[in-house]
Amino acid sequence: MPLELLTSLGFFAGGVLLLLLGGDLLVKGAVALAERHGVPPITIGLTLMAFGTSAPELALNVAASLGGATALTFGNMTGSSLTNTGLVLGLAALVRPVKVCSSLLRRELPVLLGSVLLLLALSWLPGHPGVDGRPGLSRADGVVLLAVFLGFVGMMLRAAKQPAKVGATYAKDAKEVVRREPLLSWRLASALVVGGLVLLGLGGKLGEMGAVGAAQSLGMSQQLIGLTVVSLATTLPELITSLLAMRRGQTDMALGNIVGSNIFNLLFILGTASVIATVPLPEGGTLILLVLLGFTLLLFPLSISFDWTITRPEGLLVLALYLAFMAWQLWMGVSSAGF
């Protein structure tokens, strides 16, 4: 194996470790500070805890945008969303059938569907200037995505004030997740937040350097690396969180974490990246968005079938579809690279 590739893989692995550690420290510190400021546990559970697992992806993609690796950003965000829906949900359902809250079907799932449709529209809107004459996301598009995300956060905060609208079981589980975190002192919590941010910054840069270097060494596109290897690595927090929730019997939180993470990825992270640097639509980008749209639409019938439960056979179906698509993407990428 060439030395350049080994070095790049080392940078990427080290960056991922720093990202995971930094994200964990940031969430622990932020939760403790929120509790000390009197923020209700359900509000923390629906916001900080739900979106905290996406902190590693945010750090890595900000670094990628600053470094001009926008194809990596697009591949990672769409790939992470596909991995959440296909791999994480599929494995969670295999561990234990996933119970679906009616509020999720009324609120978060439509927002996720709208987010994917919005991305498609902004990328291919007739008369839209795009990026250097190509379809893609301009800085103005990034502002639109961020504005929609702020509206979603406002909706979640209003819902948190009315636990009955969230669902009694989901509200109870959200509080339990928050209360498992130890109540830290103000100084320690602040130190964890600062330390987490520093590690996220370092990990994001190392991860971006390693991913871009590996793509160059292998002769593969940044989009493909982001869609596969980087997405799998940065989705580890969602995978661990969902599987632990299933083991504890908190089956209604698994899908909520996945949907919330996807909304965070597509609106906030991709919006932030687009504001930093315009994101052209990579070759095959429209196909990936359409596949993501298909997976999102599939969640609706899966959610309401079998008494509002995603069963093990349905989880296996979603997992098989995800693995088949990723295998096809890798085969196409390897073939084009001349391996």
N, C-alpha and C positions, 0 to 999 in steps of 0.2 A: 504494500500500500504506500503511495507517495507520501513524502514527509509533509507536503502542503496540506493534503487531505487529513492526515492524522492531526496536524496542528489545528486545522479548522474544526474538526470533530471535538477536539479537546476544549477549544474555546466555547463551542456550542454547549457541550455537556456542563462545563463550569458555569456558563451563563444561566442555564436552566436551573441548576442547583441554587444559585444566588437568587433567581427570580422566585422560586418556590419558597425559599426561606424568607425573603423580603416580603412577599405577599402575606405569609402567615404572620410575621411580626406586625405588619401594618394593620391587619384585621384585628389582631388581639389588642393592640394599642388603641385603635379607633373605637372598638366596642367598649373598652374600659372608660375612655374619655366620654363617650356618649352616655354611658350609664351614670357617670359622676355628674354630668350636666342634666340629669333627670329625663333623658330621652326614654320613652317607654320601650320595653323589651320587644314588643311586636313590631314597632317601627324600625328598630335595629335589625330584627330578623328579616324584614321585608326589603331592607335597603342595603345596609353595610354588609351583612352576612351573605345576602343573595348576590351582590356584585363584587364582593371582596375576592372571590376566586378568580376574577378576570384581571386582577391587578398585574400578574406577570405578562399577560398578553398586551395590556396597555403599555407597560414599560418597553417591551420588546418592539412594538410597532411604532411608538414615538421615536425610538432610536433608529428604526429602519427608515422612517420618513425623513428624519434629519439627515440620514446618510444617503438619501436618494433611492433606496431600495423599495420602491413603491409596489413592484410586482410581488415582493415577499409579503408586504402588508396585505395586499388583496388576497393572496393565496392563504395566508395565515387566518385572516378573519372569516373568510368563507369556509375554509377547511375546519377551523375550530367549531363553527356552527354546525357543520355536517357531522363532525366527530361527536359533538354533544348529542345531536339528535339520533345518530345511527349507532355509534359505539357505546356511549355512556348510558343512554336510555335502554338500548338493547340489552346490555349486561345487567343493568338494574332490574329490568323486568324478568330476566332469567333467575336472578337471586330471589325475587319475590314479586308477585303481580303488583303493578303500580296503580294506586288509587288516584283518581283525578278529581280535584275540587271543581265544583260548578263555576266558582268565581274565576278560575283559571281559564275556562272555556269562554266565559263572557268578556274577560278583560285582557289578560296577558297574551293568549294565543292570537286573538285578532290583531293586537299591536305587532306581534312578531310577523304575522302574514303581511300586514301593511308595510312593515319595514323592508321586507324582501321586495315587495312590489314597488316601493319607493326607490330602492336602489336600481332596479331594472329601468324604471321610468327616467331617473336622473341620468343614467348611463346612456340611454338611447332616445331621449326626448327629441322629437323633430325640431330642427332649428336650434338645438342646444349646442353651444360652442364646443363643449367637451374639453379635451386637453390636446393642444397643438393639432387641432383638426381631427383628432381621434375620439371615439367614444370614451367616456370616463367620467371621473368625479373631479370637478373643479373646486376651488376654495369656497365659492358661493354654495356649491352643493354640500360641502362640509358644514357650513353654517346652518343649512336647512336640516341636516341630519341631527346636529346638536340641539337645535330648537325643538325638534320632535322628541328627542330624548328627554329634555327638560320637562316637556309636557307629560311624558310618561312618569317621570319621577314624582311630579306633582300629583298625578293620579294615584300613585302608590302611597304617598304620604297621606292623602285624604282617606284612602282605604284603610290605612293603619289606624286611623282614629275611630273606625267603625268595625271592630273585630267580627261582628255578625256578617258583614258583607265579605269578609275575607274567608270565612268558614271557621267554625269553632275548632275543629281538629287541627287545621293548618295553623291557626293562631296559637293554640296550645303548644304545638311542636316547635314553632318559631321561638316562643318564649323559652322552651326547654333548651334549645340549642344555644341561645344567648346566655342563659344562666349556668351552663356548664363551663363557661369561661370564668376564670378567677377574677374577682374584683381587685384590680391593681391600684397602686397609689398613682396620684396625678403625675409625679415625676417619672416613675417607671413607665407608665402608659405613654407619656410624651417621648421618652427615650426610644420606646419600641416603634412609635410612628416614624420618628426621624431615622432610626436605624433601618427600618423597613424600606423607607424611601431611598436611602443611600444604596442599599443592596439591590433594589429594583433598578435603579439607574445604572449601576455597574453591570448587573446581570443582563439588562436589556442591550447594552452596548456589546458585551461579550457574545451574547446569543446572536445578535444581528451580524457581527463580524464572522462568527463561526458558520452561520447558515449561508451567508453569501459566499464565503470561501469554499464551503463544501459544494455548493451548486456549481461554482466555476471549475473546481477540480474534477467533478464528475461530468461536466458538460451538460448539466441539466438546468432547466429554467428555475429562476427564483420562485416563480409561482408554484411549480411542482414541489419544490422543497418546502415552501410554506404550507401547501395544501396537505402534505403528508407528514414528514418528520417533525417539522416545527409545531404543527397543529397537535399531533399526538403528545408531544412533550409539554406544551403549554396548557393542554386540557387535563393534565393529571390532577390539579386541584378539584375540578368539577367531578372527575371520575371517583376520586377518593371520597369526596363529600357525599355524593349520591349513593355509593355503595355502603358507606357507614350509616346513612339515613335508612337504607333498606334493612340493614342488619338490626337496627334499633326498632324497626317496625314503623318508622315515620315515612310510609310509602307515598303520602300525598306531597311531601316536600321534594321528592326526587325530580318530578316533572317541572315543578315550580322553579327549582334551581337551574334546570337546563334551559327553560324558556327565558328566564330572566337573564342568564348569561348570554344567550344568543342576541337578545335585544341590546344588551350592553355592548356586545361585539360589533354589531352591524350599525348601530346608531352612534354610540359614544366613541368607541375606539376608531372605527373607520371614518367617522366624522372628524375627530381630532386629527387623524393622519392626513385627511384631505385638506384641512385648513393649513397644516404645516407645509405640505407639498402636494400638488395636484396628482391624482392617481389615475393614470391611463388604464383603460380596460385591457388586460393582457389577452393574448391569443387564447381562445377557449374560455374566456371569462364569462361570456354570456351563457354558455352551456352550464358552467358551474352554478351560476345564479339560478338557472332554470331547474337544475337538479335540487338545489336548496329549496326552491319554491315547491317542488314536488314532495320533498320530505316534510315540509311545513304543512302542506295541505293534507298529507297522510295522517298527521297528528289529530285532526278533527274526528274522522271516523273511528280511529283507534281509541280516542278518549271517551266516546259515548257508547261504544260497544261493550258487551258483557258487563252490564251494570256499572258503567263509568270506571272500568278497570282495564288497564293494558296488561294482557295476560302473557304468560311465558311464550306460547306460540307466536303471538304478535311481536314480542320482543325479539324472538329469533328471526322473524321476517325482516324487521327493521335492520338488525345486525347484518343479515345476509346481504341485503340491498346495499348497505354501506360498504361492506368488504368487497363486493363485486365492483362497485364504482371505483373504489380506491385502487383495486388491483388493475382495472382497466386503465386508469390514469397513469399508474406506474409503468405498465407495459408500453403505453404510448410514449411516455417520456424516455424510457430506456431505449426504445426503438429509434426515436429521433436523435438520441445522443450517440447512436452507433455502437451500442454494446452488443 
